[in-house]
């Protein structure tokens, strides 16, 4: 058995709930095995919450919009470049370390290359994040990633509308033991903010 989180919107801070769902794990790294695990997570979640439907947000998703909403594909406009780049690239390019960064050249590479750039592990302690004139201290946890993801959704309301059709969100690639940022969590926060009208001003204060 394995356990993975399903994120649902919440009215109060931190604006999301985490439901740890147990399911039978299908071993293997190929996409078919990962999609089997997605289906298993969603079945287990449905048994607990039959009134809720979950959306898988990743490049492995089989649901409409799920792949487009992946941070590897969801674009965000970068004023310094005058064009859009995937959220994943903006996230890693915005990291500041005690011995280097931000490595803005990661805005110009593929999301996978940005994520695996060796400098992200060789530049010392993570101290904060930056995007344009916006800065986030490392103590803010996942606020920077959530802010980037939600900002990208605001730039693409057609994709954001897909999220409003669901009540839970998963990311098969997210392992709480190994990762901090999670697009499924950010999606749940977006839905909560949307429903409460918190996106009409500076939503950063709520992250």
VEXMAR-935821 format. One line per 10 residues: number of its first residue (from 1); for each residue z negated, x negated, y negated of N, C-alpha, C. Coordinates in steps of 0.001 Angstrom, whole numbers, plus 500000, padded with zeros to 6 digits. Layout:
<nodes>
NUM	Z X Y Z X Y Z X Y  ...;
</nodes>
This chain:
<nodes>
1	500000 499165 501200 500000 500000 500000 500000 499124 498742  500586 499660 497691 500600 498980 496402 500132 499954 495334  499831 499419 494173 499374 500247 493061 500085 499813 491790  500641 500775 491077 501303 500515 489816 500945 501620 488824  500999 501322 487526 500618 502321 486524 501750 503268 486135  501378 504481 485838 502257 505449 485183 501594 505761 483842  502345 505655 482766 501806 505878 481424 502193 507272 480937  501205 507981 480381 501463 509298 479814 500947 509335 478380  501527 510168 477517 501075 510254 476121 499648 510799 476032  498949 510363 474994 497576 510793 474743 497418 511082 473258;
11	496644 512088 472904 496498 512489 471501 495746 511437 470700  494704 510874 471271 493870 509912 470551 494221 508478 470933  493752 507547 470091 493953 506121 470381 493358 505797 471757  494047 504962 472523 495226 504138 472194 496562 504874 472330  496531 506202 472395 497726 507058 472409 498509 507009 473719  497884 506533 474754 498486 506603 476088 497367 506614 477125  497663 507237 478259 496791 507189 479427 497444 506337 480492  496637 505708 481316 497146 504915 482441 496686 505568 483740  497639 505949 484564 497343 506527 485874 497787 505520 486933  496831 504914 487602 497156 503950 488646 497500 504706 489929;
21	498740 504585 490329 499268 505352 491457 499434 504437 492666  498944 504875 493810 499120 504132 495053 500317 504673 495822  501082 503771 496415 502273 504177 497162 502598 503111 498187  503443 503461 499128 503866 502523 500162 504913 501580 499590  504605 500284 499559 505490 499290 498956 506638 498931 499888  507830 498856 499324 509016 498424 500051 509319 496984 499654  509034 496015 500530 509212 494609 500156 510682 494236 499979  510897 493219 499155 512259 492753 498916 512559 492723 497435  513443 491825 497025 513769 491651 495616 515088 492292 495211  515847 492815 496170 517134 493400 495792 516932 494765 495143;
31	517937 495206 494435 517825 496415 493624 517555 497663 494465  518075 497703 495686 517858 498866 496546 516379 499023 496869  515717 497915 497180 514291 497968 497494 513478 498379 496272  513858 497880 495112 513142 498234 493895 513315 499719 493566  514508 500237 493815 514733 501658 493562 513973 502533 494553  513787 502050 495769 512954 502758 496726 511509 502824 496231  511045 501738 495641 509687 501712 495108 509534 502643 493905  510582 502709 493097 510558 503648 491965 510402 505080 492475  511190 505421 493458 511113 506761 494029 509742 507024 494641  509169 506009 495275 507850 506164 495889 506773 506373 494830;
41	506850 505625 493739 505893 505803 492640 505981 507210 492085  507198 507663 491847 507382 508985 491244 506928 510101 492180  507146 509949 493468 506661 510955 494418 505136 511009 494408  504503 509841 494398 503045 509785 494382 502494 510382 493087  503147 510089 491966 502724 510644 490684 502880 512159 490670  503978 512641 491241 504238 514077 491284 503200 514810 492130  502718 514156 493174 501681 514782 493993 500380 514943 493208  500084 513991 492343 498876 514063 491523 499041 515013 490341  500242 514997 489768 500508 515801 488563 501826 516556 488756  501812 517629 489534 503055 518349 489843 503752 518936 488617;
51	503014 519083 487527 503600 519654 486316 504272 518601 485442  504167 517322 485818 504713 516246 485006 505871 515547 485733  506871 515144 484965 508000 514389 485511 508046 513019 484857  508244 511990 485664 508242 510615 485150 509654 510071 485019  509821 509182 484049 511089 508487 483820 510885 507003 484068  511717 506418 484896 511717 504975 485090 512520 504323 483970  511868 503409 483245 512520 502698 482156 512681 501240 482569  513847 500904 483042 514159 499527 483424 515633 499455 483781  516097 498256 484004 517503 498080 484393 517756 498580 485807  516698 498944 486533 516837 499451 487906 516805 500971 487967;
61	516641 501624 486831 516487 503079 486795 517752 503790 487272  517540 504892 487980 518638 505742 488432 518755 507007 487589  517856 507165 486615 517828 508383 485805 518616 508209 484515  519214 509290 484011 519976 509211 482765 519127 508667 481620  519609 507642 480974 518902 507052 479842 517904 505985 480225  517480 505937 481468 516458 504975 481868 516885 503536 481706  518135 503238 482046 518646 501877 481898 518875 501529 480433  519424 502468 479670 519679 502229 478247 518391 501992 477476  517284 502576 477953 515998 502434 477270 515259 501167 477668  515803 500428 478626 515216 499145 478992 515261 498205 477794;
71	514226 497401 477619 514193 496446 476516 515301 495411 476629  515858 495271 477821 517008 494377 478004 518276 494966 477378  518274 496281 477163 519469 496960 476638 519236 497643 475298  518035 498138 475057 517744 498859 473813 517892 497923 472615  518803 498214 471675 519024 497296 470559 518126 497585 469360  517801 496528 468633 517069 496641 467377 517822 495815 466328  517878 496343 465133 518602 495659 464054 517750 494514 463500  518367 493346 463392 517699 492166 462847 518328 491842 461500  517638 492117 460388 518227 491892 459056 518722 490472 458840  518000 489485 459367 518399 488091 459148 519752 487779 459777;
81	520107 488513 460833 521387 488308 461501 522452 489279 461017  522010 490402 460502 522945 491429 460084 523545 492192 461246  522859 492180 462389 523351 492883 463571 522184 493183 464513  522500 493886 465578 521488 494260 466560 521399 493242 467686  520202 493148 468253 519984 492358 469468 519062 493169 470362  519013 492892 471654 518087 493606 472532 516633 493368 472130  515809 494377 472303 514387 494272 471985 513760 493079 472700  514169 492835 473936 513604 491721 474710 513801 490399 473981  514968 490199 473395 515242 488966 472663 514384 488874 471399  514279 489978 470675 513476 489992 469453 512012 489701 469759;
91	511549 490191 470885 510153 489990 471265 509856 488507 471518  510658 487875 472347 510399 486472 472666 510713 485548 471489  511715 485909 470687 512061 485104 469512 510972 485181 468450  510127 486198 468528 509074 486377 467538 507755 485717 467883  507668 485108 469059 506406 484490 469471 506153 483179 468717  504901 483019 468260 504485 481804 467561 503384 481140 468381  503523 479832 468583 502569 479091 469401 501888 478004 468583  500840 477443 469138 500107 476389 468440 500954 475143 468252  501959 474958 469119 502807 473765 469029 504287 474087 468857  504594 475244 468306 506003 475562 468092 506255 477038 467890;
101	507495 477367 467566 507879 478741 467358 507684 479185 465920  508288 480310 465555 509093 481163 466436 510454 480537 466749  510927 480757 467948 512209 480212 468383 513292 481262 468149  513738 481327 466899 514683 482375 466508 516051 482228 467159  516334 481063 467734 517602 480911 468446 517669 481811 469673  516515 482312 470127 516500 483219 471272 517104 484573 470926  517313 484819 469646 518003 486046 469234 519476 486002 469627  519974 484806 469908 521397 484617 470159 521752 484516 471646  520737 484581 472517 521000 484421 473949 520802 485748 474668  521039 485747 475968 520847 486965 476753 519355 487262 476902;
111	518995 488507 477142 517575 488849 477341 516926 488047 478458  517646 487856 479537 517086 487097 480664 516838 485646 480274  517779 485055 479546 517618 483673 479100 516455 483550 478125  516302 484539 477245 515198 484519 476288 513855 484581 477010  513761 485441 477996 512508 485620 478735 512121 484373 479508  513103 483632 479996 512845 482481 480854 512907 481147 480115  513061 481183 478802 513139 479928 478056 511870 479098 478290  512006 477854 478723 510827 477040 479062 509885 476787 477891  510396 476850 476664 509538 476595 475508 508414 477618 475383  508626 478801 475940 507609 479849 475859 506365 479493 476667;
121	506510 478550 477585 505371 478111 478390 504928 476684 478057  505713 476005 477235 505437 474595 476954 504978 474336 475526  504761 475381 474750 504470 475201 473325 503014 475468 472963  502156 475431 473955 500744 475605 473672 500303 477056 473657  499216 477300 472984 498592 478624 472958 499373 479592 472065  499542 480818 472541 500169 481854 471728 499228 482227 470587  499726 482189 469352 498869 482451 468188 499253 483704 467417  500458 484212 467621 500855 485404 466884 502323 485727 467090  502795 486689 466270 504168 487158 466386 504731 487389 464984  506056 487299 464855 506701 487536 463573 508062 488184 463787;
131	508400 489094 462887 509733 489703 462864 510056 489954 461400  510972 489159 460837 511248 489270 459409 510001 488933 458623  509578 489855 457755 508363 489630 456975 507134 490285 457600  507267 490783 458818 506153 491408 459519 505491 490382 460441  504167 490301 460360 503423 489396 461225 502338 490161 461968  502072 489712 463179 501037 490307 464010 500177 489194 464593  498857 489274 464461 498005 488266 465085 497975 488452 466592  497700 487399 467318 497663 487493 468768 496574 488454 469231  495548 488625 468391 494453 489531 468738 494883 490988 468777  496060 491278 468231 496548 492661 468232 497095 493075 469587;
141	497064 492161 470555 497469 492501 471914 498946 492848 472010  499229 494068 472466 500618 494479 472672 501202 495211 471464  500509 495176 470341 500960 495921 469157 502353 495489 468708  502639 494196 468734 503944 493721 468280 505063 494272 469149  504895 494169 470448 505918 494680 471363 506100 496181 471175  504999 496909 471099 505076 498362 470914 505769 498708 469606  505465 497949 468546 506080 498182 467241 507593 497950 467307  508001 496847 467942 509432 496561 468077 510141 497676 468833  509549 498083 469947 510182 499081 470801 510306 500417 470063  509251 500830 469395 509280 502106 468674 510239 502034 467488;
151	510261 500914 466795 511209 500754 465684 512644 500879 466194  512928 500284 467343 514262 500397 467922 514586 501846 468271  513611 502581 468777 513822 503995 469087 514141 504794 467833  513478 504475 466733 513740 505177 465474 515157 504902 464982  515696 503751 465333 517069 503412 464953 518082 504081 465873  517614 504594 467016 518508 505207 468004 517910 506532 468491  517945 507542 467628 517314 508825 467961 517887 509509 469190  519144 509202 469532 519717 509799 470739 519003 509312 471988  518644 508036 472021 517898 507502 473147 516444 507951 473098  515881 507991 471913 514498 508436 471770 514333 509864 472273;
161	515363 510684 472070 515292 512087 472501 515154 512206 474012  515674 511230 474745 515563 511258 476204 514093 511225 476617  513295 510435 475924 511878 510290 476277 511125 511611 476155  511529 512444 475216 510813 513692 474966 510987 514705 476084  511879 514412 477017 512099 515300 478154 511135 515012 479307  510349 513940 479174 509485 513510 480271 508023 513455 479835  507143 513476 480828 505708 513469 480563 505018 512209 481095  505776 511335 481747 505233 510087 482265 506313 509031 482297  505895 507752 482290 506862 506666 482204 506428 505497 483092  507399 504931 483806 507146 503801 484684 508100 502660 484379;
171	507723 501480 484855 508573 500289 484767 508314 499479 486025  509233 499503 486955 509042 498859 488254 508849 497351 488117  509336 496769 487035 509224 495323 486847 507859 494922 486271  507067 495887 485840 505796 495581 485185 504670 495454 486199  504018 494310 486185 502847 494068 487010 501678 493760 486080  500683 494633 485996 499567 494431 485066 498835 493105 485268  498942 492529 486467 498256 491276 486751 499007 490069 486173  500270 490268 485812 501081 489141 485370 501638 489307 483956  501725 490530 483467 502390 490783 482184 501465 491516 481222  501796 491412 479941 501064 492142 478903 501901 493316 478400;
181	503043 492991 477824 503889 494022 477224 504544 494876 478298  504735 496172 477982 505351 497094 478939 506104 498174 478189  507388 498317 478502 508209 499310 477822 507795 500737 478166  507261 500964 479359 506808 502300 479728 505606 502714 478879  504707 501763 478607 503562 502045 477736 504044 502371 476324  504969 501551 475816 505498 501777 474468 506174 503133 474361  506854 503551 475424 507514 504860 475426 506499 505988 475336  505410 505867 476072 504365 506896 476025 503754 506985 474628  503553 505832 473995 503008 505819 472632 503988 506490 471671  505269 506197 471824 506271 506827 470960 506204 508348 471066;
191	506149 508866 472278 506105 510321 472467 504856 510901 471813  503724 510231 471953 502495 510695 471319 502635 510699 469798  503164 509616 469243 503358 509526 467794 504314 510612 467307  505392 510825 468040 506384 511826 467644 505754 513207 467583  505036 513566 468601 504445 514901 468680 503403 515141 467598  502773 514067 467136 501712 514208 466134 502182 513910 464710  503465 513599 464556 503998 513315 463234 503549 511988 462659  503168 511051 463518 502663 509767 463048 503783 508774 462743  505020 509155 463021 506146 508265 462773 506707 508418 461369  506182 509353 460623 506727 509653 459296 506325 508607 458263;
201	505275 507840 458518 504844 506788 457612 504849 505443 458317  503909 504589 457922 503795 503282 458547 502976 503422 459822  503643 503525 460954 502944 503769 462214 502234 502522 462725  502489 501387 462112 501862 500149 462566 500332 500276 462574  499799 501032 461659 498334 501156 461539 497696 501815 462755  498504 502504 463553 497960 503210 464715 498063 502391 466002  498750 501254 465943 498958 500455 467150 497778 499520 467417;
</nodes>
